Amino acid sequence: MIVCARINRYTERGARRAKIYLSSSAMEALGTRNGKIMLIAQGKQYFTSVSKATKRTGLKVYLPVEVVRWCEGNGMSAEAAILRIEMGRVEVLAFANLCRICGAPTSATDGLCAERHYSEAGRCARCGAPIPSGRTLCNSCIDSFAQLCGLSTWLEPEPMNVHDFDGD
């Protein structure tokens, strides 16, 4: 089972820590409610604690301090993790932020996913910013989308080569 789960960061005794909240369906796929599970992150295996969430249905899985330090050391302020859950084991496939509009996982720097959220004429379909009619996306969303697709160089104008002109 592959799920997107919210990460909660906190400080305990001066150390940064984090836990991931799993839904009740993910809890059933994991097959445990309390104890230790195998967590795989950045290619390493850890045995970590899991316990029933107190105010929610589901579970909380504690991330090892080493994983939290790795994320923060690499400038990651992820709000969620994409996880593969199997019996007794959780694998972190990726870290992601959540769209400010719909909550879907996104790697966009502006915190918006590539889905369409607005259908009002004269507004960007992604972020709702006013744009000239006849367009679907504003320039900022086009830039973000191009970066997500690996096309950011496509948007950059090519530098003019002075040797291309013969001077006449």
DSSP file (Angstrom, degrees, kcal/mol; ACC not computed):
  #  RESIDUE AA STRUCTURE BP1 BP2  ACC     N-H-->O    O-->H-N    N-H-->O    O-->H-N    TCO  KAPPA ALPHA  PHI   PSI    X-CA   Y-CA   Z-CA
    1    1 A M              0   0    0      0, 0.0    84,-3.6     0, 0.0     2,-0.5   0.000 360.0 360.0 360.0 131.9    0.0    0.0    0.0
    2    2 A I  E     +A   84   0A   0     82,-0.2     2,-0.3     2,-0.0    82,-0.2  -0.943 360.0 166.2-111.5 128.8    1.4    3.4   -0.9
    3    3 A V  E     -A   83   0A   0     80,-2.3    80,-3.2    -2,-0.5     2,-0.5  -0.905  36.7-127.8-136.5 161.8    0.1    6.4    1.1
    4    4 A C  E     -A   82   0A   0     -2,-0.3     2,-0.4    78,-0.2    78,-0.2  -0.973  34.0-173.3-108.9 123.7    0.9   10.1    1.8
    5    5 A A  E     -A   81   0A   0     76,-2.6    76,-2.5    -2,-0.5    17,-0.1  -0.943  24.0-113.8-125.0 141.8    1.2   10.8    5.5
    6    6 A R  E     -A   80   0A   0     15,-0.4    15,-2.2    -2,-0.4     2,-0.4  -0.428  25.1-141.6 -72.5 142.1    1.6   14.0    7.4
    7    7 A I  E     -B   20   0A   0     72,-3.1     2,-0.5    13,-0.2    13,-0.2  -0.886   8.8-160.0-104.9 135.6    4.8   14.7    9.3
    8    8 A N  E     -B   19   0A   0     11,-3.0    11,-2.1    -2,-0.4     2,-0.3  -0.973   8.5-160.8-115.9 119.8    4.7   16.4   12.7
    9    9 A R  E     +B   18   0A   0     -2,-0.5     2,-0.3     9,-0.2     9,-0.2  -0.745  19.1 158.1 -98.6 147.6    8.0   18.0   13.8
   10   10 A Y  E     -B   17   0A   0      7,-2.3     7,-3.2    -2,-0.3     2,-0.5  -0.968  37.1-115.0-157.5 167.3    8.7   18.9   17.5
   11   11 A T  E     -B   16   0A   0     -2,-0.3     2,-0.4     5,-0.2     5,-0.2  -0.945  27.9-179.7-113.3 131.2   11.6   19.6   19.9
   12   12 A E  E >  S-B   15   0A   0      3,-2.7     3,-1.9    -2,-0.5    -2,-0.0  -0.982  72.0 -16.8-133.9 121.1   12.1   17.2   22.8
   13   13 A R  T 3  S-     0   0    0     -2,-0.4    -1,-0.1     1,-0.3     3,-0.1   0.878 128.4 -52.9  51.1  42.2   15.0   17.8   25.3
   14   14 A G  T 3  S+     0   0    0      1,-0.2     2,-0.4     0, 0.0    -1,-0.3   0.387 116.5 110.1  80.5  -3.0   16.7   20.1   22.8
   15   15 A A  E <  S-B   12   0A   0     -3,-1.9    -3,-2.7     0, 0.0     2,-0.3  -0.856  70.0-120.6-108.5 140.8   16.6   17.7   19.9
   16   16 A R  E     +B   11   0A   0     -2,-0.4     2,-0.3    -5,-0.2    -5,-0.2  -0.620  40.3 173.9 -75.8 133.0   14.5   18.0   16.8
   17   17 A R  E     -B   10   0A   0     -7,-3.2    -7,-2.3    -2,-0.3     2,-0.3  -0.852  13.2-163.8-133.7 168.5   12.2   15.0   16.4
   18   18 A A  E     -BC   9  63A   0     45,-0.5    45,-2.5    -2,-0.3     2,-0.3  -0.993   4.2-165.5-154.4 151.8    9.4   14.0   14.0
   19   19 A K  E     -BC   8  62A   0    -11,-2.1   -11,-3.0    -2,-0.3     2,-0.4  -0.980  15.3-137.8-138.0 152.4    6.6   11.5   13.8
   20   20 A I  E     -BC   7  61A   0     41,-3.0    41,-2.9    -2,-0.3     2,-0.5  -0.916  15.0-139.9-111.4 133.2    4.4   10.4   10.9
   21   21 A Y  E     - C   0  60A   0    -15,-2.2   -15,-0.4    -2,-0.4     2,-0.3  -0.831  17.6-162.6 -96.1 125.8    0.7    9.9   11.3
   22   22 A L  E     - C   0  59A   0     37,-2.9    37,-1.6    -2,-0.5    31,-0.2  -0.832  17.7-119.7-106.9 145.2   -0.8    6.9    9.5
   23   23 A S     >  -     0   0    0     -2,-0.3     4,-2.1    35,-0.2    35,-0.2  -0.214  32.1-103.0 -73.4 169.3   -4.5    6.4    8.8
   24   24 A S  H  > S+     0   0    0      1,-0.2     4,-1.8     2,-0.2    34,-0.1   0.841 123.3  53.7 -65.4 -32.3   -6.5    3.4   10.2
   25   25 A S  H  > S+     0   0    0      2,-0.2     4,-1.7     1,-0.2    -1,-0.2   0.890 109.8  47.6 -68.9 -37.1   -6.3    1.7    6.8
   26   26 A A  H  > S+     0   0    0      2,-0.2     4,-2.1     1,-0.2    -2,-0.2   0.862 107.9  57.0 -67.5 -35.1   -2.5    2.1    6.7
   27   27 A M  H  X>S+     0   0    0     -4,-2.1     4,-1.9     1,-0.2     5,-0.7   0.904 106.2  49.2 -61.5 -41.8   -2.5    0.7   10.3
   28   28 A E  H  <5S+     0   0    0     -4,-1.8    -1,-0.2     1,-0.2    -2,-0.2   0.891 110.2  50.5 -65.5 -38.9   -4.3   -2.4    9.1
   29   29 A A  H  <5S+     0   0    0     -4,-1.7    -1,-0.2     1,-0.2    -2,-0.2   0.850 110.0  51.1 -66.5 -33.7   -1.8   -2.9    6.3
   30   30 A L  H  <5S-     0   0    0     -4,-2.1    58,-2.9    57,-0.2    -1,-0.2   0.833  99.2-145.0 -73.1 -33.0    1.1   -2.5    8.8
   31   31 A G  T  <5 +     0   0    0     -4,-1.9     2,-0.3     1,-0.2    -3,-0.2   0.647  61.8  84.8  81.6  15.5   -0.4   -5.1   11.0
   32   32 A T      < -     0   0    0     -5,-0.7    -1,-0.2     1,-0.1    -2,-0.1  -0.989  46.6-170.9-146.4 155.7    0.6   -3.6   14.4
   33   33 A R  S    S+     0   0    0      1,-0.4     2,-0.3    -2,-0.3    19,-0.2   0.619  78.4  14.1-116.3 -24.8   -0.7   -1.1   16.8
   34   34 A N  S    S+     0   0    0     17,-0.2    -1,-0.4     2,-0.1     2,-0.4  -0.981  95.6  42.4-148.3 154.5    2.2   -0.8   19.3
   35   35 A G  E    S-D   50   0A   0     15,-1.4    15,-2.5    -2,-0.3     2,-0.3  -0.870  87.9 -27.0 117.6-144.9    5.8   -1.8   19.4
   36   36 A K  E     -D   49   0A   0     -2,-0.4     2,-0.3    13,-0.2    13,-0.2  -0.879  48.3-179.9-117.7 145.9    8.6   -1.7   16.9
   37   37 A I  E     -D   48   0A   0     11,-2.3    11,-2.3    -2,-0.3     2,-0.5  -0.897  35.4-100.9-133.4 166.1    8.6   -1.8   13.1
   38   38 A M  E     -De  47  89A   0     50,-2.1    52,-2.7    -2,-0.3     2,-0.5  -0.803  36.0-168.1 -88.8 128.8   11.2   -1.7   10.4
   39   39 A L  E     -De  46  90A   0      7,-3.1     7,-2.6    -2,-0.5     2,-0.5  -0.976   4.8-160.3-117.2 129.0   11.5    1.7    8.8
   40   40 A I  E     +De  45  91A   0     50,-2.6    52,-3.3    -2,-0.5     2,-0.3  -0.952  22.1 158.0-112.3 122.6   13.6    2.1    5.6
   41   41 A A  E >   -D   44   0A   0      3,-2.1     3,-2.1    -2,-0.5    52,-0.1  -0.993  66.0  -2.2-145.9 136.3   14.7    5.7    4.8
   42   42 A Q  T 3  S-     0   0    0     50,-0.4     3,-0.1    -2,-0.3    -1,-0.1   0.816 129.0 -58.5  51.0  35.6   17.6    6.9    2.5
   43   43 A G  T 3  S+     0   0    0      1,-0.3     2,-0.3     0, 0.0    -1,-0.3   0.513 114.9 111.3  78.3   5.3   18.5    3.2    1.9
   44   44 A K  E <   -D   41   0A   0     -3,-2.1    -3,-2.1     2,-0.0     2,-0.4  -0.829  61.3-132.2-112.3 152.0   19.1    2.4    5.6
   45   45 A Q  E     +D   40   0A   0     -2,-0.3     2,-0.3    -5,-0.2    -5,-0.2  -0.855  26.0 176.6-103.9 137.0   17.0    0.2    7.9
   46   46 A Y  E     -D   39   0A   0     -7,-2.6    -7,-3.1    -2,-0.4     2,-0.6  -0.958  28.0-136.4-132.0 150.7   15.9    1.3   11.3
   47   47 A F  E     +D   38   0A   0     -2,-0.3     2,-0.3    -9,-0.2    -9,-0.2  -0.965  39.7 173.8-104.2 122.6   13.8   -0.3   14.0
   48   48 A T  E     -D   37   0A   0    -11,-2.3   -11,-2.3    -2,-0.6     2,-0.2  -0.856  31.3 -96.6-131.5 161.6   11.5    2.5   15.3
   49   49 A S  E     -D   36   0A   0     -2,-0.3    13,-2.2   -13,-0.2     2,-0.4  -0.465  31.3-174.1 -80.1 147.3    8.6    2.9   17.7
   50   50 A V  E     +DF  35  61A   0    -15,-2.5   -15,-1.4    11,-0.2     2,-0.3  -0.997   9.3 168.5-137.1 139.2    5.0    2.9   16.6
   51   51 A S  E     - F   0  60A   0      9,-2.1     9,-2.8    -2,-0.4   -17,-0.2  -0.978  41.7 -85.8-148.2 161.7    2.0    3.6   18.8
   52   52 A K  E     - F   0  59A   0     -2,-0.3     7,-0.3     7,-0.2     2,-0.2  -0.457  48.9-113.9 -67.6 134.4   -1.7    4.3   18.6
   53   53 A A        -     0   0    0      5,-1.8     5,-0.1    -2,-0.2    -1,-0.1  -0.478  20.9-145.9 -68.8 140.1   -2.4    8.0   18.1
   54   54 A T  S    S+     0   0    0      1,-0.2    -1,-0.1    -2,-0.2     4,-0.0   0.924  91.1  26.8 -78.8 -45.3   -4.2    9.4   21.1
   55   55 A K  S    S+     0   0    0      2,-0.1     2,-0.3     0, 0.0    -1,-0.2   0.493 122.9  47.8 -98.0  -3.5   -6.5   12.0   19.5
   56   56 A R  S    S-     0   0    0      2,-0.1     2,-0.3   -33,-0.0    -3,-0.1  -0.835  85.3-105.4-128.9 164.6   -6.9   10.4   16.1
   57   57 A T  S    S+     0   0    0     -2,-0.3     2,-0.3    -5,-0.1   -33,-0.1  -0.691  86.3  37.0 -83.5 150.6   -7.6    7.0   14.7
   58   58 A G  S    S-     0   0    0     -2,-0.3    -5,-1.8   -35,-0.2     2,-0.3  -0.753  89.2 -61.5 110.3-157.8   -4.5    5.4   13.3
   59   59 A L  E     -CF  22  52A   0    -37,-1.6   -37,-2.9    -2,-0.3     2,-0.4  -0.835  23.2-137.7-129.8 161.9   -0.9    5.3   14.3
   60   60 A K  E     -CF  21  51A   0     -9,-2.8    -9,-2.1    -2,-0.3     2,-0.5  -0.997  16.7-161.4-120.8 131.4    2.1    7.5   14.9
   61   61 A V  E     -CF  20  50A   0    -41,-2.9   -41,-3.0    -2,-0.4     2,-0.4  -0.951  15.9-136.3-112.2 123.2    5.5    6.3   13.6
   62   62 A Y  E     -C   19   0A   0    -13,-2.2   -43,-0.2    -2,-0.5   -13,-0.1  -0.667  14.1-136.6 -84.5 127.4    8.5    8.0   15.2
   63   63 A L  E     -C   18   0A   0    -45,-2.5   -45,-0.5    -2,-0.4     5,-0.0  -0.638  28.3-107.3 -80.0 137.7   11.3    8.9   12.7
   64   64 A P    >>  -     0   0    0      0, 0.0     4,-1.9     0, 0.0     3,-0.8  -0.335  25.4-118.5 -60.8 146.2   14.8    8.2   13.9
   65   65 A V  H 3> S+     0   0    0      1,-0.3     4,-2.9     2,-0.2     5,-0.2   0.858 114.2  60.1 -55.0 -38.3   16.8   11.3   14.9
   66   66 A E  H 3> S+     0   0    0      1,-0.2     4,-2.1     2,-0.2    -1,-0.3   0.877 105.5  47.3 -59.7 -39.2   19.3   10.5   12.1
   67   67 A V  H <> S+     0   0    0     -3,-0.8     4,-2.4     2,-0.2    -1,-0.2   0.903 112.3  49.3 -69.5 -41.8   16.6   10.7    9.5
   68   68 A V  H  X S+     0   0    0     -4,-1.9     4,-2.5     2,-0.2     5,-0.2   0.929 112.6  47.7 -63.0 -45.3   15.3   14.0   10.9
   69   69 A R  H  X S+     0   0    0     -4,-2.9     4,-2.7     1,-0.2    -2,-0.2   0.894 110.4  52.5 -62.3 -40.3   18.8   15.5   11.0
   70   70 A W  H  X S+     0   0    0     -4,-2.1     4,-1.2    -5,-0.2    -2,-0.2   0.932 111.1  47.0 -61.2 -46.0   19.5   14.3    7.4
   71   71 A C  H ><>S+     0   0    0     -4,-2.4     5,-2.9     1,-0.2     3,-0.5   0.947 116.3  42.6 -61.4 -49.8   16.3   16.0    6.2
   72   72 A E  H ><5S+     0   0    0     -4,-2.5     3,-1.3     1,-0.2    -1,-0.2   0.850 111.1  55.9 -68.4 -33.5   17.0   19.3    8.0
   73   73 A G  H 3<5S+     0   0    0     -4,-2.7    -1,-0.2     1,-0.3    -2,-0.2   0.742 107.9  49.8 -68.4 -23.1   20.7   19.1    6.9
   74   74 A N  T <<5S-     0   0    0     -4,-1.2    -1,-0.3    -3,-0.5    -2,-0.2   0.132 121.9-106.3-101.2  18.6   19.6   18.9    3.3
   75   75 A G  T < 5 +     0   0    0     -3,-1.3     2,-0.6     1,-0.2    -3,-0.2   0.709  68.6 150.5  70.3  21.1   17.2   21.9    3.6
   76   76 A M      < +     0   0    0     -5,-2.9    -1,-0.2    -6,-0.2    -2,-0.1  -0.772  21.8 172.3 -92.6 121.8   14.1   19.7    3.6
   77   77 A S        +     0   0    0     -2,-0.6    -1,-0.1    -3,-0.1    -5,-0.1  -0.335  23.8 175.2-116.0  48.7   11.1   21.1    5.5
   78   78 A A        -     0   0    0      1,-0.1    19,-0.2    19,-0.1     3,-0.1  -0.198  28.1-163.0 -61.7 143.9    8.7   18.5    4.2
   79   79 A E  S    S+     0   0    0     17,-1.3   -72,-3.1     1,-0.1     2,-0.3   0.562  74.0  21.2 -98.0 -14.8    5.2   18.4    5.6
   80   80 A A  E     -AG   6  96A   0     16,-2.4    16,-2.5   -74,-0.3     2,-0.4  -0.945  63.6-138.5-149.5 165.7    4.5   14.8    4.4
   81   81 A A  E     -AG   5  95A   0    -76,-2.5   -76,-2.6    -2,-0.3     2,-0.6  -0.992  16.0-135.4-130.0 139.8    6.1   11.6    3.4
   82   82 A I  E     -AG   4  94A   0     12,-3.1    11,-2.8    -2,-0.4    12,-1.3  -0.861  38.3-171.2 -91.7 122.6    5.2    9.2    0.6
   83   83 A L  E     -AG   3  92A   0    -80,-3.2   -80,-2.3    -2,-0.6     2,-0.6  -0.883  29.9-148.2-124.0 145.3    5.3    5.7    2.1
   84   84 A R  E     -AG   2  91A   0      7,-2.6     7,-2.7    -2,-0.3     2,-0.5  -0.970  27.1-162.5-105.6 122.1    5.1    2.1    1.0
   85   85 A I  E     + G   0  90A   0    -84,-3.6     2,-0.3    -2,-0.6     5,-0.2  -0.921  18.2 159.8-113.9 127.5    3.5    0.1    3.8
   86   86 A E  E >   - G   0  89A   0      3,-2.6     3,-2.4    -2,-0.5     2,-0.2  -0.822  57.9 -54.1-132.0 172.3    3.7   -3.6    4.1
   87   87 A M  T 3  S-     0   0    0      1,-0.3   -57,-0.2    -2,-0.3   -56,-0.2  -0.297 123.7 -12.3 -53.6 112.2    3.3   -6.0    7.1
   88   88 A G  T 3  S+     0   0    0    -58,-2.9   -50,-2.1    -2,-0.2     2,-0.3   0.583 122.5  88.0  74.9  11.4    5.6   -4.8    9.8
   89   89 A R  E <   -eG  38  86A   0     -3,-2.4    -3,-2.6   -52,-0.2     2,-0.4  -0.998  49.8-168.7-149.3 140.1    7.5   -2.4    7.6
   90   90 A V  E     -eG  39  85A   0    -52,-2.7   -50,-2.6    -2,-0.3     2,-0.5  -0.997   9.7-164.4-127.2 128.2    7.3    1.2    6.3
   91   91 A E  E     -eG  40  84A   0     -7,-2.7    -7,-2.6    -2,-0.4     2,-0.8  -0.962  16.2-138.8-115.4 127.0    9.5    2.5    3.5
   92   92 A V  E     + G   0  83A   0    -52,-3.3   -50,-0.4    -2,-0.5    -9,-0.2  -0.747  23.8 176.1 -83.3 111.6    9.9    6.3    3.0
   93   93 A L  E     -     0   0A   0    -11,-2.8     2,-0.3    -2,-0.8    -1,-0.2   0.847  63.0 -22.1 -83.8 -37.5    9.8    6.7   -0.8
   94   94 A A  E     - G   0  82A   0    -12,-1.3   -12,-3.1     2,-0.0     2,-0.4  -0.981  55.1-121.4-165.1 159.6   10.0   10.5   -0.8
   95   95 A F  E     + G   0  81A   0     -2,-0.3     2,-0.3   -14,-0.2   -14,-0.2  -0.870  38.5 171.3-105.7 147.6    9.4   13.6    1.2
   96   96 A A  E     - G   0  80A   0    -16,-2.5   -16,-2.4    -2,-0.4   -17,-1.3  -0.954  30.7-122.6-148.8 163.8    7.0   16.2   -0.1
   97   97 A N  E     -H  106   0B   0      9,-2.3     9,-2.9    -2,-0.3     2,-0.4  -0.658  34.6-115.6 -99.8 167.7    5.1   19.4    0.8
   98   98 A L  E     -H  105   0B   0     -2,-0.2     6,-0.1     7,-0.2     9,-0.0  -0.881  30.3-102.6-110.1 138.5    1.3   19.6    0.6
   99   99 A C     >  -     0   0    0      5,-3.0     4,-1.2    -2,-0.4    13,-0.3  -0.295  23.6-136.3 -56.5 134.3   -0.6   21.8   -1.8
  100  100 A R  T  4 S+     0   0    0     11,-2.8    -1,-0.2     1,-0.2    12,-0.1   0.672 100.8  39.2 -68.3 -16.4   -1.9   24.9    0.0
  101  101 A I  T  4 S+     0   0    0     10,-0.3    -1,-0.2     3,-0.1    11,-0.1   0.888 133.8   9.9 -98.5 -53.9   -5.2   24.6   -1.8
  102  102 A C  T  4 S-     0   0    0      2,-0.1    -2,-0.1    13,-0.0    10,-0.1   0.578  89.2-120.8-109.9 -11.2   -6.1   20.8   -2.0
  103  103 A G     <  +     0   0    0     -4,-1.2    -3,-0.1     1,-0.3     3,-0.1   0.520  60.1 146.0  84.4   3.9   -3.5   19.1    0.3
  104  104 A A        -     0   0    0     -6,-0.1    -5,-3.0     1,-0.1    -1,-0.3  -0.437  59.6 -93.6 -72.2 149.3   -2.1   16.9   -2.5
  105  105 A P  E     +H   98   0B   0      0, 0.0     2,-0.3     0, 0.0    -7,-0.2  -0.362  54.6 170.3 -62.4 141.3    1.7   16.1   -2.3
  106  106 A T  E     -H   97   0B   0     -9,-2.9    -9,-2.3     7,-0.1     7,-0.1  -0.994  39.3-159.8-150.4 151.8    3.8   18.5   -4.3
  107  107 A S        +     0   0    0     -2,-0.3     2,-0.1   -11,-0.2     6,-0.1   0.278  55.6 128.0-109.6   6.8    7.5   19.3   -4.9
  108  108 A A    >   -     0   0    0      4,-0.2     3,-1.4     1,-0.1    -2,-0.1  -0.388  61.9-135.6 -66.3 138.5    6.7   22.8   -6.2
  109  109 A T  T 3  S+     0   0    0      1,-0.3    -1,-0.1     2,-0.1    -3,-0.0   0.747 102.9  56.9 -67.7 -23.7    8.5   25.6   -4.5
  110  110 A D  T 3  S-     0   0    0      2,-0.2    -1,-0.3    30,-0.1   -10,-0.1   0.424 112.7-115.7 -90.5   3.5    5.4   27.7   -4.3
  111  111 A G  S <  S+     0   0    0     -3,-1.4   -11,-2.8     1,-0.2     2,-0.4   0.691  77.5 116.1  76.1  18.8    3.5   25.1   -2.4
  112  112 A L        -     0   0    0    -13,-0.3    -1,-0.2   -12,-0.1    -2,-0.2  -0.954  57.6-134.8-120.7 140.9    0.9   24.5   -5.1
  113  113 A C        -     0   0    0     -2,-0.4    -7,-0.1    13,-0.1    32,-0.1  -0.270  29.4-105.6 -83.4 178.0    0.3   21.3   -7.0
  114  114 A A  S    S+     0   0    0      2,-0.1    -1,-0.1    -2,-0.1     2,-0.1   0.337  83.2 112.5 -88.8   7.8   -0.2   21.1  -10.8
  115  115 A E  S    S-     0   0    0     11,-0.1     2,-0.5     1,-0.1   -13,-0.0  -0.340  75.8-106.5 -75.1 161.5   -3.9   20.4  -10.5
  116  116 A R        +     0   0    0      1,-0.1    10,-0.2    -2,-0.1    -1,-0.1  -0.797  42.8 164.6 -90.7 128.5   -6.5   22.9  -11.6
  117  117 A H        +     0   0    0      8,-3.8     2,-0.4    -2,-0.5     9,-0.2   0.596  57.4  53.9-117.2 -18.8   -8.3   24.6   -8.7
  118  118 A Y        +     0   0    0      7,-1.9    -1,-0.2     1,-0.1    10,-0.1  -0.944  42.6 176.4-123.5 141.2  -10.0   27.6  -10.2
  119  119 A S        +     0   0    0     -2,-0.4     2,-0.3    -3,-0.1    -1,-0.1   0.255  44.1 121.6-122.5  10.0  -12.4   27.8  -13.2
  120  120 A E    >   -     0   0    0      4,-0.1     3,-1.4     1,-0.1     8,-0.1  -0.596  69.8-110.4 -78.1 131.8  -13.2   31.5  -13.1
  121  121 A A  T 3  S+     0   0    0     -2,-0.3    12,-0.1     1,-0.2     3,-0.1  -0.305 102.2  25.5 -60.3 140.7  -12.4   33.4  -16.3
  122  122 A G  T 3  S+     0   0    0     13,-0.3     9,-2.3     1,-0.3     2,-0.4   0.581 103.7 101.3  81.3  10.0   -9.5   35.8  -16.0
  123  123 A R  B <  S-I  130   0C   0     -3,-1.4    -1,-0.3     7,-0.3     6,-0.1  -0.962  82.1-101.4-126.3 145.6   -7.9   33.8  -13.1
  124  124 A C     >  -     0   0    0      5,-2.9     4,-1.3    -2,-0.4    13,-0.2  -0.427  26.9-138.1 -61.4 132.6   -5.0   31.4  -13.1
  125  125 A A  T  4 S+     0   0    0     11,-3.2    -8,-3.8     1,-0.2    -7,-1.9   0.691  98.6  40.6 -67.8 -18.4   -6.4   27.8  -12.9
  126  126 A R  T  4 S+     0   0    0     10,-0.3    -1,-0.2   -10,-0.2   -13,-0.1   0.877 132.9  10.8 -98.9 -47.4   -3.7   26.8  -10.4
  127  127 A C  T  4 S-     0   0    0      2,-0.1    -2,-0.1   -15,-0.1    10,-0.1   0.574  90.8-120.7-114.3 -11.8   -3.3   29.7   -7.9
  128  128 A G     <  +     0   0    0     -4,-1.3    -3,-0.1     1,-0.3     3,-0.1   0.505  56.7 151.2  86.6   3.8   -6.2   32.0   -8.7
  129  129 A A        -     0   0    0     -6,-0.1    -5,-2.9     1,-0.1    -1,-0.3  -0.395  56.1 -98.3 -67.7 145.8   -4.1   35.1   -9.5
  130  130 A P  B     +I  123   0C   0      0, 0.0    -7,-0.3     0, 0.0    -1,-0.1  -0.441  52.8 170.0 -64.2 135.6   -5.7   37.5  -12.0
  131  131 A I        -     0   0    0     -9,-2.3     3,-0.1    -2,-0.1     7,-0.1  -0.938  42.2 -79.6-140.1 161.8   -4.3   37.0  -15.6
  132  132 A P    >   -     0   0    0      0, 0.0     3,-1.3     0, 0.0   -10,-0.2  -0.354  59.6 -98.6 -60.9 142.8   -5.3   38.2  -19.1
  133  133 A S  T 3  S+     0   0    0      1,-0.2     3,-0.1   -12,-0.1   -12,-0.0  -0.242 107.5  45.0 -61.9 153.1   -8.3   36.4  -20.5
  134  134 A G  T 3  S+     0   0    0      1,-0.4     2,-0.3    -3,-0.1    -1,-0.2   0.244  94.9  97.1  94.5 -12.4   -7.5   33.6  -22.9
  135  135 A R    <   -     0   0    0     -3,-1.3    -1,-0.4     1,-0.1   -13,-0.3  -0.740  54.6-161.9-106.3 158.4   -4.7   32.2  -20.7
  136  136 A T  S    S+     0   0    0     -2,-0.3   -11,-3.2     1,-0.2     2,-0.3   0.767  73.5  35.5-104.7 -38.0   -5.0   29.3  -18.3
  137  137 A L  S    S-     0   0    0    -13,-0.2    -1,-0.2   -12,-0.1     2,-0.1  -0.896  74.5-124.4-122.2 147.9   -1.9   29.8  -16.0
  138  138 A C     >  -     0   0    0     -2,-0.3     4,-2.1    -3,-0.1     5,-0.2  -0.366  38.9-101.1 -78.0 168.5   -0.1   32.9  -14.7
  139  139 A N  H  > S+     0   0    0      1,-0.2     4,-2.4     2,-0.2     5,-0.2   0.874 121.7  54.5 -60.7 -38.7    3.7   33.3  -15.4
  140  140 A S  H  > S+     0   0    0      1,-0.2     4,-2.3     2,-0.2    -1,-0.2   0.909 110.3  45.6 -62.8 -42.6    4.6   32.1  -11.9
  141  141 A C  H  > S+     0   0    0      2,-0.2     4,-2.7     1,-0.2    -1,-0.2   0.847 110.6  53.5 -71.9 -33.1    2.6   28.9  -12.3
  142  142 A I  H  X S+     0   0    0     -4,-2.1     4,-2.5     2,-0.2    -2,-0.2   0.930 110.3  48.3 -63.4 -44.1    4.1   28.3  -15.8
  143  143 A D  H  X S+     0   0    0     -4,-2.4     4,-2.2     2,-0.2    -2,-0.2   0.930 113.3  47.0 -60.2 -46.6    7.6   28.7  -14.3
  144  144 A S  H  X S+     0   0    0     -4,-2.3     4,-2.4     1,-0.2    -2,-0.2   0.919 112.9  48.6 -62.1 -44.7    6.8   26.3  -11.4
  145  145 A F  H  X S+     0   0    0     -4,-2.7     4,-1.8     1,-0.2    -1,-0.2   0.906 110.6  51.0 -62.8 -42.1    5.2   23.7  -13.8
  146  146 A A  H  <>S+     0   0    0     -4,-2.5     5,-3.9     1,-0.2     6,-0.5   0.885 109.9  50.2 -63.5 -38.7    8.2   23.9  -16.1
  147  147 A Q  H ><5S+     0   0    0     -4,-2.2     3,-1.1     4,-0.2    -2,-0.2   0.914 108.9  51.5 -65.5 -42.3   10.6   23.4  -13.2
  148  148 A L  H 3<5S+     0   0    0     -4,-2.4    -1,-0.2     1,-0.3    -2,-0.2   0.853 113.4  45.4 -61.3 -34.3    8.6   20.3  -12.0
  149  149 A C  T 3<5S-     0   0    0     -4,-1.8    -1,-0.3    -5,-0.2    -2,-0.2   0.440 117.7-111.5 -89.1  -0.7    8.8   18.9  -15.6
  150  150 A G  T < 5S+     0   0    0     -3,-1.1     3,-0.2    -4,-0.4    -3,-0.2   0.752  87.5 115.7  76.9  23.8   12.5   19.7  -15.9
  151  151 A L    >>< +     0   0    0     -5,-3.9     3,-1.2    -6,-0.2     4,-0.7   0.095  25.5 118.1-111.4  22.0   11.9   22.3  -18.6
  152  152 A S  H >> S+     0   0    0     -6,-0.5     3,-0.8     1,-0.3     4,-0.8   0.831  74.3  56.9 -62.2 -31.2   13.1   25.4  -16.7
  153  153 A T  H 34 S+     0   0    0      1,-0.2    -1,-0.3    -3,-0.2     3,-0.2   0.770  96.2  66.2 -69.3 -23.4   15.8   26.1  -19.3
  154  154 A W  H <4 S+     0   0    0     -3,-1.2    -1,-0.2     1,-0.2    -2,-0.2   0.815 101.4  48.5 -64.0 -30.7   13.0   26.2  -21.9
  155  155 A L  H << S+     0   0    0     -3,-0.8    -1,-0.2    -4,-0.7    -2,-0.2   0.714  92.0  91.2 -83.4 -21.9   11.7   29.3  -20.3
  156  156 A E  S  < S-     0   0    0     -4,-0.8     2,-0.1    -3,-0.2     0, 0.0  -0.590  83.3-118.3 -78.9 130.9   15.1   31.1  -20.1
  157  157 A P        -     0   0    0      0, 0.0    -1,-0.1     0, 0.0    -2,-0.1  -0.396  29.8-111.8 -66.7 143.6   15.8   33.3  -23.1
  158  158 A E        -     0   0    0     -4,-0.1     2,-0.1     1,-0.1    -4,-0.0  -0.566  35.0-110.6 -74.9 137.0   18.9   32.2  -25.1
  159  159 A P        -     0   0    0      0, 0.0     2,-0.3     0, 0.0    -1,-0.1  -0.414  33.0-114.6 -67.8 142.1   21.7   34.7  -24.9
  160  160 A M        -     0   0    0     -2,-0.1     2,-0.6     1,-0.0     3,-0.0  -0.571  21.3-136.7 -77.5 139.7   22.4   36.6  -28.1
  161  161 A N    >   -     0   0    0     -2,-0.3     3,-2.0     1,-0.1     4,-0.3  -0.870   3.4-151.9 -97.9 118.4   25.8   35.9  -29.7
  162  162 A V  G >  S+     0   0    0     -2,-0.6     3,-1.1     1,-0.3    -1,-0.1   0.758  94.0  64.8 -62.8 -23.0   27.4   39.1  -30.9
  163  163 A H  G 3  S+     0   0    0      1,-0.2    -1,-0.3     3,-0.1    -3,-0.0   0.596  84.6  74.4 -77.1  -8.6   29.2   37.1  -33.6
  164  164 A D  G <  S+     0   0    0     -3,-2.0     2,-0.4     2,-0.0    -1,-0.2   0.689  86.2  74.9 -74.8 -17.2   25.9   36.3  -35.2
  165  165 A F    <   -     0   0    0     -3,-1.1     0, 0.0    -4,-0.3     0, 0.0  -0.765  68.6-153.4 -97.7 139.9   25.7   39.8  -36.6
  166  166 A D        -     0   0    0     -2,-0.4    -1,-0.1     1,-0.0    -3,-0.1   0.443  39.6-118.4 -93.7   2.8   27.8   40.9  -39.5
  167  167 A G              0   0    0      1,-0.1    -2,-0.0     0, 0.0    -1,-0.0   0.493 360.0 360.0  82.8   3.5   27.8   44.6  -38.5
  168  168 A D              0   0    0      0, 0.0    -1,-0.1     0, 0.0    -3,-0.0   0.479 360.0 360.0 -78.4 360.0   26.1   46.0  -41.6
